[in-house]
Amino acid sequence: MLPLRSYLFLICFLPCLFVLLLSREAHADAVDEIVVSATGIPTNVDQIGASISVLDEEDFLNYQERYLQNVLQRVSGVSSYSSGGPGTSSNVFLRGLTGKYSVVQLDGIQLNSPVSQQAEWAHITTLGIERIEVLRGSHGVLYGSEAVGGVVSMFSAYGGPTRQSLSLEAGSYDSYSASGFAAGSLSNLDYGVALNFSESDGFSSADEDDGNTEDDGYEYMSAVGRFGLALSDNVNLNLSVRYVDSDVNHDDYVPVDSNDTTAFESVNAKLGIAYQGDNMRHEVSLVTSKDENISVSAFSTVSTEGTREMFVYQGYYAVNEMNQFLFGLEMETEEYDDGAETYEAENQSAHILWQTMPMSDLFLTFATRIDDQEEFGKHETGRATVMKELTSALKLRATYGTGFRSPSLYEQFGKSIFCQDGLCGNVNLEPEESVSEDIGIIYDNGDGVFLSASIFKITLDNLIGYSNGKYVQQPGKSTYEGVEMTADWALGDRVNVAANYTYQDPKLSNGSREIRRPRHTLNMTITASLSEKLTTNLSVLSVRDVIDTNFNAFPYTQVDLEDYNLVNFGAHYQINAYSKIQGKVSNLLDEDYQTAYGFGSSDRSFNVGLRFDF
């Protein structure tokens, strides 16, 4: 359970805050914002009972962040760590759950590794992305067994008015980047294409304060494309593709200077054909992904290749505006090739969701799913959400969902010289089961003031962990619970203040606390349009109470990481209708901090760039 002080804070502070704000005159609703990931049905965000955050192109422009994990750090309920600079091993936690419990997808293509179920966060950028929806809590009923902690859905920009852009950037650590983007329509073809190349000499992954001096560089290239071809008034052919190629120098999990390198290459594609009727839609898609990692160290060369093949059917039927149904079938095959043997897992699933509005101020969804896995048999999961309007500005929402996660192929069959007898995997592992609950309150006066608060709890039974060089089952129930609070306040037309606070208490069934998850995280961002041409952005990330493991000591010991405040400042100036200049100072206060014990982080750094729009 949450500490008593957290409940007291919510019980005493929030009602006072809401009453104060309700004393202001309520204005007309803001322009409706449509989200897709929460139900699979395009729905107004103010009718969604699940916990969701939305980021768009304007946010990416103001933040001047290229990598997805840095953008997500600003979202309530999300935290991350990196083992050094760009491209190095990193992870993103949704509600305290590590990345293998979160589905990451681009235009419906799952980017999680077929081998580890862990997204390669370090190599996912916002290039060509027009929108990101972050869905928190267990939503495996729609997205499969990895969606225990949440879902990150990215949508590429395509179609619409013809537009092109070229961006050039340079900065500290001899970092350079060039990217191009084009989108528009040609007759009955909608398209969007984005290309990027970047490189950096970087800094030592192992902390320089410990005497490490070797820079760890990074090279990255990516291409993203999305196309839609209207074959008739009702039939559309769509294609999404993504390619990533990267090389990074890094230090080992024991943070000391080394010449380790990892090359990562990924190809993802989705081809679908859809029929759109007056009150129905049917789409059939083929999805393929292939990831390859080649890691070279002084001790070994390890090559892993993972593939995922999927057949997906998605259907939609609207009885009327108050009752809509989503239903689907999936057939999935994952493979893991370690260079000597190939391992395979197959899964078939079916799901159905009912979205209903029994009253004008009440919005409900009910969903159920059945998965049939080749090795682990059948699993049933479900989810229910409710959104209740208490007043025109005040809403109450709640979600309850169940889920499961099957062991990844690497958890079953993985090999490494660092593991027990060279074998990390454990063929005796069983699927984990989860229950996710959250309840929240939302205030939105439609005139620039938005507040929300949520209490959440995710319970995992038989969690799969790593101990003494082996993946093992953690018997009993592990709990991930906490509080999320957000605020967004428009101070006139030129200044906006956004803030969020997250308290989390992730504990394993044996009572020990999960590492690298901050107990307290506070984000604040102030965006100011100082003139029609000049916009500035000041952000503060404050992190408190983080523990980690010291892998330099044996037996391993727990250590407390130092609290830190990370301040960034950015600005962009519109030179004319076709060009703008932008710059950013990261870690403005030159804070010395670690997100993983023994691994370094950037000193104060600078970057400047030019963007040309055609």
C-alpha positions in Angstrom: 0.0 0.0 0.0 1.0 3.6 -0.4 2.5 5.4 2.6 -0.1 7.2 4.7 1.4 10.6 3.9 0.7 10.1 0.2 -3.0 9.4 0.9 -3.2 12.4 3.3 -1.6 14.6 0.7 -4.2 13.6 -1.9 -7.2 13.8 0.5 -6.3 17.2 1.9 -4.5 19.1 -0.9 -6.4 18.1 -4.0 -10.0 19.0 -2.9 -8.8 22.4 -1.8 -7.1 22.9 -5.2 -10.1 21.8 -7.2 -12.5 23.9 -5.2 -10.3 26.9 -5.7 -10.2 26.4 -9.4 -13.9 25.6 -9.7 -14.6 29.0 -8.3 -13.3 30.4 -11.6 -15.8 30.7 -14.4 -15.9 27.5 -16.6 -15.4 28.3 -20.3 -16.3 26.4 -23.4 -14.4 23.1 -24.1 -11.1 23.4 -25.9 -10.8 21.9 -29.4 -11.3 18.1 -29.2 -8.2 16.0 -29.1 -8.5 12.6 -30.7 -6.5 9.6 -29.4 -6.3 6.1 -30.8 -4.1 3.9 -28.7 -6.4 3.8 -25.6 -9.2 1.8 -27.3 -8.1 1.3 -30.9 -11.0 3.5 -31.8 -10.4 7.3 -32.5 -11.9 8.9 -29.5 -12.0 12.3 -27.8 -9.4 12.4 -25.1 -11.9 13.7 -22.6 -13.9 10.4 -23.0 -10.9 8.1 -22.2 -11.0 6.3 -18.9 -7.4 5.1 -19.2 -4.3 7.1 -18.0 -2.9 8.7 -21.2 -0.5 11.5 -22.1 -0.1 13.0 -25.6 2.9 14.7 -27.1 2.9 16.4 -30.6 5.3 18.1 -33.0 5.2 21.4 -31.1 6.5 19.6 -28.0 9.4 18.0 -29.9 10.3 21.5 -31.4 10.3 23.1 -28.0 12.1 20.3 -26.2 14.7 20.0 -29.0 15.1 16.3 -28.0 16.0 13.8 -30.7 15.8 10.6 -28.7 12.5 9.2 -27.6 13.7 8.3 -24.1 14.6 11.9 -23.4 11.2 13.1 -24.5 9.4 10.5 -22.4 11.3 11.6 -19.2 9.0 14.6 -19.2 5.9 12.5 -18.9 4.2 11.7 -15.6 4.9 8.2 -14.4 7.9 7.7 -16.6 11.6 7.5 -15.7 14.8 6.3 -17.4 18.5 5.7 -17.1 21.4 5.5 -19.4 24.8 3.8 -19.1 26.7 6.7 -20.6 26.0 8.9 -23.6 23.9 8.5 -26.8 23.6 4.9 -28.0 24.6 3.2 -24.8 22.5 0.7 -22.9 19.4 2.4 -21.5 15.9 1.7 -20.2 12.6 3.4 -19.7 10.3 2.6 -16.9 6.5 3.1 -17.1 5.1 3.1 -13.6 8.3 1.5 -12.3 8.2 -1.5 -14.7 11.2 -2.1 -16.9 11.0 -1.8 -20.7 10.2 -5.4 -21.4 6.8 -4.7 -19.8 6.0 -1.8 -22.2 5.0 -2.1 -25.9 6.7 0.5 -28.1 5.2 0.8 -31.6 5.5 3.0 -34.7 2.4 3.1 -37.0 1.3 -0.2 -35.6 4.7 -1.9 -35.9 6.0 -3.3 -32.6 9.6 -2.2 -32.0 10.3 -4.4 -29.0 13.1 -6.9 -29.6 11.8 -10.3 -30.6 14.6 -11.8 -28.5 14.5 -9.9 -25.2 11.0 -8.1 -25.5 13.0 -5.0 -24.5 12.8 -2.0 -26.9 16.2 -0.6 -28.0 15.4 2.7 -26.5 18.8 4.2 -27.3 18.1 4.0 -31.0 14.5 5.3 -31.2 14.2 8.9 -32.3 11.3 11.3 -32.8 12.4 12.0 -36.4 9.3 12.2 -38.7 6.9 11.7 -35.8 3.9 13.9 -35.5 2.4 12.4 -32.4 3.1 10.2 -29.4 0.5 8.7 -27.1 1.7 7.3 -23.8 -0.7 4.8 -22.3 0.0 3.8 -18.7 -1.1 0.6 -16.9 -1.8 -2.9 -18.1 -3.3 -2.9 -21.6 -2.3 -6.4 -22.8 -5.9 -7.0 -23.8 -5.2 -4.8 -26.9 -1.4 -5.0 -27.3 -0.3 -8.4 -26.1 1.7 -9.8 -23.3 4.4 -7.1 -23.1 1.9 -4.3 -22.3 1.9 -4.8 -18.5 3.4 -1.4 -17.7 2.0 0.5 -20.6 2.1 1.3 -24.3 4.1 4.0 -26.2 2.5 4.6 -29.6 4.2 6.8 -32.2 2.5 8.0 -35.4 4.5 9.3 -38.4 3.5 12.5 -40.2 2.2 11.9 -43.7 -0.3 13.3 -46.2 -1.9 16.7 -46.0 -0.3 19.9 -47.5 3.0 19.4 -49.2 5.9 20.3 -46.9 9.6 19.6 -46.7 12.3 20.5 -44.2 16.1 20.2 -43.8 17.8 20.4 -40.4 21.5 20.7 -39.6 22.9 20.6 -36.0 26.2 20.7 -34.3 27.2 20.7 -30.7 29.4 19.6 -27.8 31.4 16.4 -28.0 31.9 17.0 -31.7 28.3 16.1 -32.3 26.7 16.5 -35.8 23.4 15.7 -37.2 21.6 16.2 -40.5 18.0 15.2 -41.2 15.4 15.7 -43.9 11.6 15.3 -44.0 9.0 15.4 -46.7 5.3 14.8 -46.6 2.2 15.5 -48.7 -0.1 14.1 -51.3 0.3 13.2 -54.9 -3.1 12.4 -56.6 -4.4 9.4 -54.6 -1.1 8.8 -52.7 -0.3 10.2 -49.2 3.3 10.0 -48.2 5.7 10.9 -45.4 9.5 10.3 -45.4 12.2 11.2 -42.9 16.0 10.6 -43.0 18.6 11.2 -40.4 22.3 10.8 -39.9 24.1 11.8 -36.7 27.5 11.1 -35.0 29.2 12.1 -31.8 32.6 11.5 -30.2 30.7 11.3 -27.0 32.2 11.0 -23.5 33.4 8.1 -21.3 30.5 5.8 -20.5 32.3 4.9 -17.3 32.3 8.0 -15.1 35.2 10.3 -15.7 35.3 11.2 -12.0 36.5 7.7 -11.4 39.5 8.2 -13.6 38.0 7.0 -16.9 39.1 9.1 -19.9 38.2 7.2 -23.1 35.5 8.8 -25.2 32.7 6.5 -26.4 31.4 7.6 -29.7 28.2 6.9 -31.5 27.1 6.9 -35.2 23.4 6.6 -36.2 21.4 6.5 -39.4 17.7 6.0 -39.8 15.0 6.2 -42.4 11.2 6.2 -41.8 8.4 6.1 -44.4 4.7 6.0 -44.3 2.5 5.7 -47.4 -1.2 5.4 -48.1 -2.7 4.7 -51.6 -6.4 5.1 -52.2 -7.4 2.2 -54.6 -11.0 3.4 -54.5 -13.4 5.4 -52.4 -13.5 2.7 -49.8 -10.3 0.7 -50.2 -6.8 1.9 -49.1 -3.4 0.3 -49.3 -0.9 1.4 -46.6 2.8 0.8 -46.1 5.0 1.8 -43.1 8.8 1.1 -43.1 11.7 1.9 -40.7 15.4 1.2 -41.0 18.0 1.8 -38.3 21.8 1.3 -38.4 24.0 2.3 -35.5 27.5 1.7 -34.0 28.4 2.7 -30.4 31.5 2.4 -28.3 30.7 1.7 -24.7 32.0 0.3 -21.4 31.0 -3.0 -19.9 28.4 -3.5 -17.2 31.3 -3.1 -14.7 32.0 0.6 -15.4 35.6 0.9 -16.4 37.3 2.0 -19.6 37.1 -0.7 -22.3 37.0 -0.9 -26.1 33.6 -2.6 -26.3 31.5 -1.9 -29.3 27.9 -2.8 -30.3 26.5 -2.6 -33.9 22.7 -2.6 -34.1 20.6 -2.9 -37.3 16.9 -3.1 -37.5 14.3 -3.3 -40.3 10.6 -3.0 -39.7 7.7 -3.0 -42.1 4.0 -3.2 -42.2 1.8 -3.7 -45.3 -2.0 -3.5 -45.0 -5.1 -3.1 -47.0 -8.2 -1.6 -45.4 -11.9 -1.3 -46.3 -13.8 1.7 -44.9 -17.6 1.7 -44.9 -20.2 4.0 -43.4 -20.1 2.4 -40.0 -17.5 -0.3 -40.3 -13.8 -0.8 -41.1 -11.8 -3.9 -41.8 -8.0 -4.1 -42.2 -5.6 -7.0 -42.9 -1.9 -6.4 -42.3 1.4 -8.3 -42.6 4.1 -7.1 -40.2 7.8 -8.1 -40.2 10.7 -7.0 -38.0 14.3 -8.1 -37.9 16.9 -6.9 -35.3 20.6 -7.8 -35.2 23.1 -7.0 -32.5 26.8 -7.7 -32.7 28.7 -6.9 -29.5 32.5 -7.1 -29.4 34.5 -7.1 -26.2 38.0 -8.1 -25.1 36.5 -11.5 -24.0 34.0 -12.4 -26.7 32.0 -11.6 -29.8 28.2 -12.1 -29.3 25.8 -12.0 -32.3 22.0 -12.2 -31.8 19.4 -12.0 -34.4 15.7 -11.7 -33.8 12.7 -11.8 -36.2 9.0 -11.3 -35.7 6.3 -12.1 -38.3 2.7 -11.2 -37.7 -0.6 -11.5 -39.5 -3.1 -9.0 -38.1 -6.8 -8.5 -38.7 -8.5 -5.5 -37.2 -12.3 -4.9 -37.5 -14.5 -2.0 -36.3 -18.3 -1.8 -36.3 -20.5 1.1 -35.0 -24.0 0.1 -34.0 -24.6 3.8 -33.3 -22.6 6.7 -31.8 -23.1 5.3 -28.3 -22.1 1.7 -29.0 -18.9 0.8 -31.0 -17.0 -2.4 -31.2 -13.4 -3.3 -32.0 -12.3 -6.8 -32.7 -9.2 -8.5 -34.0 -7.1 -11.6 -34.6 -3.3 -12.0 -34.5 -0.9 -14.7 -35.5 2.7 -14.1 -34.4 6.0 -16.0 -34.7 9.2 -14.9 -33.0 12.6 -16.3 -33.6 16.0 -16.0 -31.8 19.2 -17.0 -33.6 22.3 -17.0 -31.4 24.6 -18.0 -34.2 24.6 -21.7 -33.2 20.9 -22.5 -32.7 17.5 -21.0 -33.5 14.6 -20.8 -31.0 11.0 -20.1 -31.9 7.8 -19.0 -30.2 4.3 -18.9 -31.7 1.2 -17.2 -30.4 -2.4 -16.8 -31.7 -4.8 -14.3 -30.1 -8.3 -12.8 -30.5 -9.8 -9.8 -28.8 -12.9 -7.7 -28.7 -13.6 -4.3 -27.2 -17.0 -2.6 -26.5 -17.0 1.2 -26.2 -20.3 2.5 -24.9 -21.9 5.8 -23.7 -25.0 4.8 -21.7 -25.4 8.4 -20.6 -24.2 11.7 -22.0 -21.7 12.1 -19.1 -20.6 8.5 -18.7 -18.1 6.6 -21.0 -17.3 3.0 -20.6 -15.1 0.3 -22.3 -15.0 -3.4 -21.7 -12.5 -5.6 -23.4 -11.4 -9.3 -23.3 -8.6 -11.2 -25.0 -7.5 -14.8 -25.3 -4.0 -15.8 -26.2 -3.0 -19.3 -27.2 0.8 -19.9 -27.0 2.5 -22.9 -28.4 4.4 -23.7 -25.2 2.5 -22.0 -22.4 -1.1 -22.6 -23.5 -4.1 -20.3 -23.2 -4.4 -17.1 -21.2 -7.4 -14.9 -20.8 -7.1 -11.2 -20.0 -9.6 -8.3 -19.6 -9.9 -4.6 -19.1 -12.6 -2.2 -18.0 -12.4 1.6 -18.0 -14.8 4.4 -16.9 -14.9 8.1 -17.4 -17.5 10.0 -15.5 -18.2 13.8 -15.9 -19.0 15.3 -12.5 -19.2 18.8 -13.9 -18.4 20.4 -17.2 -14.8 20.8 -16.0 -14.3 17.9 -13.5 -14.1 14.3 -14.4 -13.4 11.0 -12.5 -11.7 8.1 -14.3 -10.7 4.6 -13.4 -9.2 1.5 -15.0 -8.9 -2.2 -14.1 -7.0 -4.6 -16.2 -5.4 -8.0 -16.1 -2.4 -9.2 -18.1 0.4 -11.7 -18.5 3.9 -11.8 -20.0 5.4 -15.0 -21.3 9.2 -15.4 -20.8 11.2 -13.9 -23.7 13.2 -16.2 -25.8 16.4 -14.8 -24.3 15.1 -15.4 -20.7 14.6 -19.0 -21.7 17.6 -19.7 -24.0 20.0 -16.8 -23.8 23.7 -17.4 -23.6 26.6 -15.2 -22.4 30.1 -15.7 -20.9 28.9 -13.5 -18.0 26.1 -16.0 -17.1 26.2 -19.1 -15.0 28.0 -21.8 -17.0 27.6 -19.5 -20.0 23.8 -20.0 -20.0 21.5 -17.1 -18.9 18.3 -18.8 -19.9 16.0 -20.9 -17.9 13.6 -23.3 -19.7 11.6 -23.8 -16.5 10.2 -20.3 -16.4 6.5 -19.8 -16.4 4.4 -16.7 -17.6 4.0 -13.8 -15.2 0.5 -12.6 -14.4 -0.5 -9.1 -13.5 -3.4 -6.9 -12.2 -3.4 -3.2 -12.9 -5.6 -0.7 -11.0 -5.7 3.1 -11.1 -8.2 5.8 -10.3 -7.8 9.5 -11.1 -9.5 12.9 -11.2 -9.2 15.5 -13.9 -9.9 19.2 -14.0 -10.0 21.1 -17.3 -11.7 24.4 -17.4 -11.3 24.7 -21.2 -9.5 28.0 -20.7 -5.9 26.9 -20.2 -5.9 25.2 -16.8 -5.5 21.5 -16.6 -4.9 19.4 -13.5 -5.0 15.6 -12.9 -4.0 13.2 -10.1 -4.0 9.4 -10.1 -3.2 6.6 -7.7 -2.0 3.4 -9.3 -1.0 -0.2 -8.4 0.3 -3.0 -10.6 0.7 -6.4 -9.0 2.9 -9.0 -10.7 2.8 -12.6 -9.7 5.9 -14.8 -10.4 8.0 -12.0 -11.7 11.0 -13.1 -13.8 14.3 -11.6 -12.5 18.0 -12.1 -12.9 20.1 -13.4 -10.0 23.5 -15.1 -9.7 24.0 -15.3 -13.5 20.6 -16.8 -14.3 17.0 -15.8 -15.0 14.9 -17.0 -12.2 11.2 -16.8 -11.1 10.5 -14.5 -8.1 7.8 -16.4 -6.2 4.9 -14.3 -4.8 3.5 -10.9 -5.6 5.7 -7.9 -6.6 3.9 -4.5 -6.4 4.5 -1.3 -8.3 2.4 1.5 -6.9 2.5 5.2 -6.6 0.9 8.6 -7.3 1.0 10.7 -10.5 0.1 14.4 -10.6 0.1 16.8 -13.6 -0.6 20.4 -14.2 -0.7 22.6 -17.3 -1.5 26.3 -17.1 -1.6 28.7 -20.0 -0.7 32.2 -18.7 -2.2 34.2 -21.5 -1.3 33.5 -25.1 2.5 33.6 -24.7 3.5 31.7 -21.6 2.7 28.1 -20.6 3.7 26.3 -17.5 3.6 22.5 -17.3 4.6 20.3 -14.4 4.2 16.8 -13.1 5.2 14.9 -10.0 5.5 11.1 -9.6 5.9 9.1 -6.4 6.5 5.4 -6.9 7.3 2.5 -4.7 8.3 -0.6 -6.7 8.9 -3.6 -4.5 9.7 -7.3 -5.2 7.8 -10.0 -3.4 10.8 -10.5 -1.0 10.4 -6.9 0.1 13.5 -5.5 -1.7 13.2 -2.4 -3.7 13.8 -2.2 -7.5 16.9 -0.4 -8.6 17.3 2.7 -10.7 13.6 3.8 -10.2 13.4 7.3 -8.5 11.0 7.4 -5.6 10.3 11.1 -6.3 10.4 12.8 -9.7 9.4 16.4 -10.5 9.3 17.9 -13.9 8.6 21.5 -14.7 8.7 23.2 -18.1 8.1 26.9 -18.9 7.6 27.8 -22.5 7.5 31.5 -23.4 6.9 33.2 -26.8 8.8 36.4 -26.2 7.8 37.7 -29.7 6.2 36.4 -32.8 9.7 35.0 -33.8 11.4 34.1 -30.6 10.3 31.2 -28.3 12.2 29.9 -25.3 11.9 26.8 -23.2 13.2 26.2 -19.6 12.9 22.8 -18.1 13.8 21.3 -14.7 14.0 17.6 -13.9 14.4 16.9 -10.2 15.1 13.3 -9.1 15.2 12.1 -5.5 15.9 8.8 -3.7 17.3 6.3 -6.2 19.2 3.1 -5.3 21.4 0.9 -7.5 23.7 -2.0 -7.4 27.5 -1.8 -7.2 28.7 -4.4 -9.6 32.3 -3.6 -8.8 32.0 -5.3 -5.4 31.4 -8.9 -4.7 29.1 -9.8 -3.2 27.2 -7.0 -4.9 26.1 -4.2 -2.6 23.3 -1.7 -2.7 24.3 2.0 -3.1 22.3 5.3 -2.9 22.7 7.5 -6.0 22.9 11.2 -5.3 19.8 13.4 -5.9 20.1 15.8 -8.8 18.4 18.7 -10.6 18.8 18.8 -14.4 18.1 22.2 -16.0 17.9 22.7 -19.7 17.3 25.9 -21.7 16.5 26.2 -25.3 15.3 28.8 -27.8 14.3 29.0 -31.5 14.1 32.1 -33.6 12.1 32.3 -36.8 14.4 34.1 -39.2 11.8 34.2 -42.0 9.0 32.1 -43.3 11.5 29.5 -44.6 14.2 29.2 -41.9 14.8 29.2 -38.2 17.7 28.9 -35.9 17.6 27.0 -32.7 19.9 26.3 -29.8 20.0 24.5 -26.5 22.0 24.3 -23.3 21.7 21.0 -21.6 22.6 20.5 -17.9 22.8 24.3 -17.5 24.0 24.1 -13.9 26.7 21.6 -14.9 25.3 19.1 -12.4 27.5 16.0 -11.7 25.0 13.1 -11.5 24.5 9.4 -12.4 21.4 7.6 -13.4 23.2 4.2 -13.2 26.0 3.6 -10.6 29.4 4.2 -12.0 28.3 5.4 -15.4 28.8 9.0 -16.5 26.4 11.7 -17.7 26.9 14.7 -19.8 28.5 17.9 -18.4 27.0 21.2 -19.5 26.7 20.9 -23.3 25.5 23.0 -26.2 24.0 22.5 -29.6 22.9 24.9 -32.3 21.0 24.1 -35.5 19.3 25.5 -38.6 16.0 24.4 -40.0 14.8 25.2 -43.5 11.2 24.7 -44.5 10.2 24.6 -48.1 
